């Protein structure tokens, strides 16, 4: 089965952090592509090893990524 999930990738001081909000799984890498590939691997391992109960308790079916305009200062 193929599942479409969200990957949020953020630059950190020494590389990139990739996060999947649907199941709260994260990984990292030295480049965007490496962080994305590592997250994909982490997600595949999660779905392979987690019990159905854990998957159901962590899986958020609806995730929305948007931008906000916020006044600062």
Secondary structure, 3 states (H helix, E strand, C coil): CCCCCCCEEEEECCEEEEEECCCCEEEEECCHHHHHHHHHHHHHHHHHHCCHHHHHHHCCCCCCCCCCCCCCC
